[in-house]
Amino acid sequence: MQGPYCDLTNRPLTAKPSTQQSVPNRHKVLLTSLKSLWRGITRLVGWMFANPNEPYITEFRDRHTGQLRWRVYFPANDTTLVFDSPEEVCTWIEDHWWHTLP
């Protein structure tokens, strides 16, 4: 016996569009996660084999402006600087860090 709100006899059977559309999105999420994991692994391996006195340079995108920037970490004195162009990084390293090498 069916109640007045449970009559399913006259409803057409249709596929759920959300299920069909979510499969490609799952693939995108998985691919993005795998790319992020790979970047983390390569950074870790690079860090493990890097000379502890050399600067460590990473490229990143500023989340507020969307501008591409460069972060330079100096493990010898535990300082971090951020630059707006690779030319600025090279200039700073040549002027301040390169000359301090033995």
N, C-alpha and C positions, 0 to 999 in steps of 0.2 A: 504494500500500500504506500502510495506517494502522497506527500503533503502538497499544498498549493504552491509552494516555492521550489519544489524539487521535480518539476516536470521537464525531462530532458528529451522527450520523444520527438519534438518538432524542431530541434536545434540542428543546424548543419554542422558536419564535422569539418573542422579546418585545422591546419597546422599552426602551431604557435610561432608567430614571426620573431619573437624575442629569442627563441632557441636557435633559429636559423641565423640570426644576425650576431649572436654572441660568440659563435665559433671563430670567425675571423678576429674578433676582438680579443679572444683568449690567446690566439696565436700572436697577436701584436704584443700583448702583455708579456707572454712568455719570451718572445724575441727581445723585448726591451730589458727584461730581467736578466737574460743570458748575456746581453751586451754589457750591462752594468757589472755583472759578476766577472766577466772577462777583463774589463778595465781594472777592476779591483785586484784581480790576480796579477795582471801585468805590472801594476804599480807596486804590489808587494814584492814581486820578484826583482823588479828594478831597484827597490829600496834595499833589499837584502844584499845585493851585489854591488851597490854603490860605494864609492869611497866616502867614509864618514866626514871628510873635511870639504868635500865638494858641494856646491849649491845644488839643490834639487828643484827643478823648474817644472811647473804644471800649468797647463792652459785651461781656462775655465770661462764660462759665460756668466756675466753679472746678472743676477736674477731680477734686479730692478730695472736696469737699462737695456739688457740684452746684449751689451757690448762684450766683445771678446777681450779677455785680459790675461795676464801672466802673473803667477804667484811664484816667488823665489824664496825658498827656505834655506837658511844657512845653519846646518847642524852644529858647526863649530862654536857658534855663539848663541844658538837658539833664537834666531830672529827671522822674521818673515817680512818681505816687501812685496808690494803689488804694483805692476806696471801696465800701461795702456797699449804698449806695442813691443814687439820683439826687439826693435832697434833700441828702445829705452833699456831693456834688459841687458843687451850686449854692451851698451855704453856704460851702464852702471857697473857691470862686472869688470870691464876693462879698466875703468877709472878707480874703483874701490877695492875690488877683491883680487883681481889678477896680479896686481903689484905686491900684494902681501904674501904671495907664495914664496917658500924658501928656494 
